[in-house]
Amino acid sequence: MSGKKKIKRVDLDILERVVDTLYDLGSAKRTVISRNANMSYDKCIKYLDYLESSGFAKQEIDENGFTIFSLTSVGINMAKKKLMPKFEHNNSINEIVIGSVLA
């Protein structure tokens, strides 16, 4: 990681987008992650490096020789804790909408 430009100030919204994308994809190449997170490749690399150095993500080489990133168990737990309130909120909205349609 030496020689690479580091993030000066972490934007939590951007960090959340990268974590959400990794959680949804499971594992992916950097270009796929940056595209799905709707951010520039260079910025995505900085956030992936930050997540890796923090222990939330890991990089591996796949069978084709490409570098892929995925969340570690710590990163998955963080994503679940962050996503669960949204999921519960969406389910209660769905129950209200479905209940009013069926009534």
N, C-alpha and C positions, 0 to 999 in steps of 0.2 A: 504494500500500500504506500510505501514511500515514493515520493516523486509525483504522486497524483494530487490534483487539487481537491481539497476537502471542502465540505459544506461549512460556510461561516456561521450561518444561522439556520437551524432546521425549521422548515415550514411544516407544521403538523398536518395540515390539510393535504399537502403533497405526499408526505410520509404515509398517511392513511390511504391515499390512492394507490401507492405502490404496494402496500401490504394487502389491501383488498384485491388487487389484481393478482398478486402471487397466490393468495388464498383461493381465488376462483380458478386459476389456471393449474394449480398444483406445482408445476415446474415449467419453465419456458426459457427461451433465449432472450437476451437483452432487448433485441429489436421488437420482439413480440410484446414484452412487458411494457416498453416505452409506448408502443402504439396503443395497447389496450388501456394504459393509464392516461393516455392523451397528453403526453408530455414529450419534450425534446429528448433525444437520445443521450446527449451529454449530461443533462440534468438527471435523467433516470440512472445513469451509471453512478453518479455521485451518491444518490440515495441508496442504490443497491450496495455500494461500498460501505456506506454508513450502517445499513442494516446488517451487513455481514460482520463488520468490526464490532457491532453491538451484540452479536450472537443471535439475532432474529432471523437471519437468512444465511444460506450457504450456497456456494457454487461448486459445481461438479462438471466433469466432462462426460458427455453422453457417448453412446456407441458409435456415433458418426464423427466424434471429435469436436463437437460444438460445446461451448461453455453454456451451461444452463443454471438458473437460479431457482431455489425453492425455499420455503420457510422451514426453519428448524422447529422442534417441538415447542420451544419458547415462543417463537413467532406465531405459530398456529394458535397457541393458547391466548396470546395477545389479540389476535384477529377474532377469535371466538368471543372473548369478553367484550370487545368493541362492537361486534356485529350482533350479538344476542339481544341487546336492548332494541336495536332497529328491527330485528326479526319479530320480537314480541310485540312491538308497536304496530308493525304491519299486519300481524295476525289479528290483533284486536280490531284494527280498522276493517280488515276483511270480514271478521265476524259480525261487526255492526252493519256493514254493507249487505252481506249475505242475509243476515237476520231481517233487515228491513225489506229486502226483495221478497223473501219467503213469507213475510207477514201479510 
